């Protein structure tokens, strides 16, 4: 009896796997996905604190093409992990022809040992009009 049950189960398994290989294609429409960014290829941000409490905050934004974005304003907000505001400043990002990206680098001497993070907001402009707004985050401890 066990052999018969085993043979029947194997036959069902064999037939079900064979029929899956020759499944009919269903005609359906494929939805178009919208791009994640309009004019931006990628962005990254980093916070690095050395052993003496010197914080380096960097933000990079790489456009899809050189002509897709004219100007980038970057707001970097440095806070403790508890939410205490240390520094908030908005910068006009400089264009690097070598790296093909907009860049902002800033520094801050920290007084207290703690965990810190930065919130970064990128505002991208084309022909004087805002094209897109992006956000990023990075953290480090001192």
VEXDREN-2710 file (C-alpha; in Angstrom, 1 decimal):
% VEXDREN-2710
k/r/px/py/pz
1/UNK/0.0/0.0/0.0
2/UNK/2.9/2.4/0.8
3/UNK/4.4/1.7/-2.6
4/UNK/1.2/2.5/-4.4
5/UNK/0.8/5.8/-2.5
6/UNK/4.4/6.7/-3.2
7/UNK/4.0/5.9/-6.9
8/UNK/0.8/7.9/-7.2
9/UNK/2.4/10.9/-5.4
10/UNK/5.5/10.7/-7.8
11/UNK/3.2/10.5/-10.8
12/UNK/1.2/13.6/-9.6
13/UNK/4.5/15.5/-9.0
14/UNK/5.8/14.5/-12.4
15/UNK/2.7/15.6/-14.2
16/UNK/2.3/18.9/-12.4
17/UNK/5.9/19.9/-13.0
18/UNK/5.7/18.9/-16.7
19/UNK/2.5/20.9/-17.2
20/UNK/4.1/24.0/-15.6
21/UNK/6.8/24.1/-18.2
22/UNK/4.3/24.4/-21.0
23/UNK/2.0/27.0/-19.5
24/UNK/0.2/29.3/-22.0
25/UNK/1.2/32.9/-22.1
26/UNK/-1.5/35.3/-21.0
27/UNK/-1.9/38.4/-23.0
28/UNK/-1.8/41.3/-20.6
29/UNK/-0.7/44.9/-20.6
30/UNK/2.5/45.8/-18.8
31/UNK/2.4/48.9/-16.6
32/UNK/4.9/51.6/-17.4
33/UNK/7.0/52.4/-14.4
34/UNK/7.8/56.1/-13.8
35/UNK/11.5/56.9/-13.2
36/UNK/12.6/57.2/-9.6
37/UNK/14.2/60.6/-10.2
38/UNK/13.5/63.2/-12.9
39/UNK/16.9/64.7/-13.5
40/UNK/19.0/63.0/-10.9
41/UNK/21.0/59.8/-11.5
42/UNK/22.0/59.3/-7.9
43/UNK/22.8/61.1/-4.6
44/UNK/24.8/60.1/-1.5
45/UNK/25.7/61.7/1.8
46/UNK/28.1/60.8/4.5
47/UNK/29.0/61.9/8.0
48/UNK/32.5/61.0/9.4
49/UNK/33.7/62.0/12.9
50/UNK/37.3/61.4/13.8
51/UNK/38.7/60.6/17.2
52/UNK/39.1/64.4/18.0
53/UNK/35.5/65.2/17.4
54/UNK/36.0/66.8/13.9
55/UNK/32.9/66.1/11.8
56/UNK/33.1/66.0/8.0
57/UNK/29.7/66.3/6.3
58/UNK/29.6/65.6/2.5
59/UNK/26.7/65.5/0.0
60/UNK/27.0/64.5/-3.7
61/UNK/24.4/64.6/-6.4
62/UNK/25.0/63.2/-9.8
63/UNK/22.6/64.3/-12.6
64/UNK/21.5/62.1/-15.5
65/UNK/23.1/64.5/-17.9
66/UNK/25.0/67.7/-17.5
67/UNK/22.1/69.6/-18.9
68/UNK/19.3/68.0/-16.8
69/UNK/20.0/70.2/-13.7
70/UNK/21.3/73.8/-13.6
71/UNK/21.6/74.4/-9.9
72/UNK/21.4/72.4/-6.7
73/UNK/20.8/73.9/-3.2
74/UNK/21.7/71.5/-0.4
75/UNK/20.5/71.9/3.2
76/UNK/22.5/69.9/5.8
77/UNK/21.1/69.6/9.3
78/UNK/23.5/68.2/11.9
79/UNK/21.8/66.9/15.0
80/UNK/22.5/64.6/18.0
81/UNK/20.6/61.3/18.0
82/UNK/18.3/62.9/20.6
83/UNK/17.3/65.5/18.1
84/UNK/19.3/68.5/19.5
85/UNK/20.2/70.8/16.6
86/UNK/23.9/71.4/16.2
87/UNK/24.1/73.1/12.8
88/UNK/21.8/73.8/9.9
89/UNK/23.0/75.5/6.7
90/UNK/22.0/75.7/3.1
91/UNK/24.7/75.7/0.4
92/UNK/24.9/76.2/-3.3
93/UNK/26.5/73.0/-4.5
94/UNK/29.6/73.4/-6.6
95/UNK/29.8/71.5/-9.9
96/UNK/32.8/69.1/-10.4
97/UNK/33.6/68.5/-14.0
98/UNK/36.0/65.7/-13.0
99/UNK/33.5/63.8/-10.8
100/UNK/30.5/64.8/-12.9
101/UNK/28.5/65.7/-9.8
102/UNK/27.4/68.6/-7.6
103/UNK/29.3/68.5/-4.3
104/UNK/29.1/70.1/-0.8
105/UNK/31.6/69.5/1.9
106/UNK/31.4/71.1/5.4
107/UNK/33.1/70.7/8.7
108/UNK/32.2/71.1/12.4
109/UNK/34.2/70.7/15.6
110/UNK/32.0/68.7/18.0
111/UNK/32.2/69.3/21.8
112/UNK/30.4/66.3/23.3
113/UNK/30.8/62.6/22.7
114/UNK/27.5/61.4/21.3
115/UNK/25.9/59.8/18.3
116/UNK/25.2/62.3/15.5
117/UNK/23.3/62.3/12.2
118/UNK/22.7/64.5/9.3
119/UNK/19.6/65.1/7.3
120/UNK/20.3/66.3/3.8
121/UNK/17.8/67.9/1.5
122/UNK/18.6/68.5/-2.2
123/UNK/16.6/71.0/-4.2
124/UNK/17.4/70.7/-7.9
125/UNK/16.6/73.5/-10.3
126/UNK/16.3/73.7/-14.1
127/UNK/15.8/77.1/-15.8
128/UNK/15.0/78.7/-12.4
129/UNK/12.2/76.3/-11.6
130/UNK/12.4/73.6/-9.0
131/UNK/12.7/70.2/-10.7
132/UNK/12.8/67.8/-7.8
133/UNK/13.5/67.6/-4.0
134/UNK/15.4/64.7/-2.6
135/UNK/16.3/63.7/1.0
136/UNK/19.1/61.7/2.5
137/UNK/20.5/60.6/5.8
138/UNK/23.8/59.6/7.4
139/UNK/25.0/58.9/10.9
140/UNK/28.2/58.4/12.9
141/UNK/29.3/58.4/16.6
142/UNK/32.0/60.3/18.5
END
